[in-house]
Amino acid sequence: MDSPSPSSVSPTKQEDDHVTSITEEHETTCWGCGLRLIISPYAPIFKCGWCGAITNHNARKYDNKYFWLRRLRDRCFVVILLLFMLFIIGSGVWAIYPTIFSTGYFYGIFHMTITVILSIATLSTYVLASFRSPGAPPRIYWGSYPAMGRNGLMDYTFCNVCSNPKSPNTHHCRSCGMCVLDMDHHCPFIGNCVGAGNHRSFILFLMSAVTSTFYVSIVSAYILYQIWPPLRHIPSVTLTWSTIFTYLAESALPFLISVESLSIRGFLLIYLFFASVSVEIGLAVLLWQQICFIYEGKTYLSSLSSNSNGNDEVEEKDCQNIVRFFGCSNPATRYLLSFWNFKKSHKK
């Protein structure tokens, strides 16, 4: 029997080899359920049809080479801010309360009580926000088809640093070296991420810090007014544009002379006033931004991702988001919120 000619066998064999090479080239494995998938070579990002996990072959792999330097920077910020807060508390008590107690014993005890409450609240919430875990994502089963049900990892991605699944509201922080659930941002001033585990403590710290700095600015301004040396009397004149500049020029010299006669307490009160006002403005802006995000049911990172993706669908803006965030679930709060929502619906 004649053997088949090479020309009759070669096309079929070449076609089989060609099909086999394409299959092997485009075959990959889903990290979520372990199923083998066939994808297009032009799809570096794909979604598994069974578990819903997203695979990104172009994901960046972060270098943890300088991780310890970032942690050292954050801890130095924490130490510096703790020393600054202790300095403000101690110097404020030393500069303010001799004058407060001289006006009356009751006023001294009253302001001392306020100072102790605000100091304890600010320091304790700062320590909680700094040293409490920002919130690690929950552990889930993944990697095998029997254990992973359908849509069990919907829109999950894979963290190449932690080697664990990452939900859509989870982000990896290079400074903390971990994945953070509901991550808002990494704050170097608390040396920690703001996430699901310490977001409430961070907001309470901002509230107590804004209240404390407002109190310090008001009290220091009042004490400065009480202890400021008297200015040289300047005769009153009819105010016009020419007389205003003359009045300011004549007032500058007595003011500078009075500053020279200020005591150390006076200079310290000036510093406390300007430092507290500047810190108060910055923290108040940050607090307002955070409250707005909570009201909208978002975090800072989620708002950035929605804006970059052009996604206009947002969570419902409601005061219930703020109530759920702070965990206030008593009947009086529910009644007030229902009354507020009733008024809003009738205004529409």
Secondary structure, DSSP 8 states (H G I E B T S, - for coil): -----HHHHHHHHHHHHHHHHHHHHTEEE-TTT--EEE--TT-SEEE-TTT--EEETT------TTHHHHHHHHHHHHHHHHHHHHHHHHHHHHHHHHHHHHH-HHHHHHHHHHHHHHHHHHHHHHHHHHHS----------S-TTTS-TTTTTT-EEETTTTEEE-TTEEEETTTTEEEET--EEETTTTEEESTTTHHHHHHHHHHHHHHHHHHHHHHHHHHHHHS------------HHHHHHHHHHHHHHHHHHHHT--HHHHHHHHHHHHHHHHHHHHHHHHHHHHHHHHTT--HHHHHHHHHTT--------HHHHHHHHT---HHHHHHHHHHHHHHHHH-
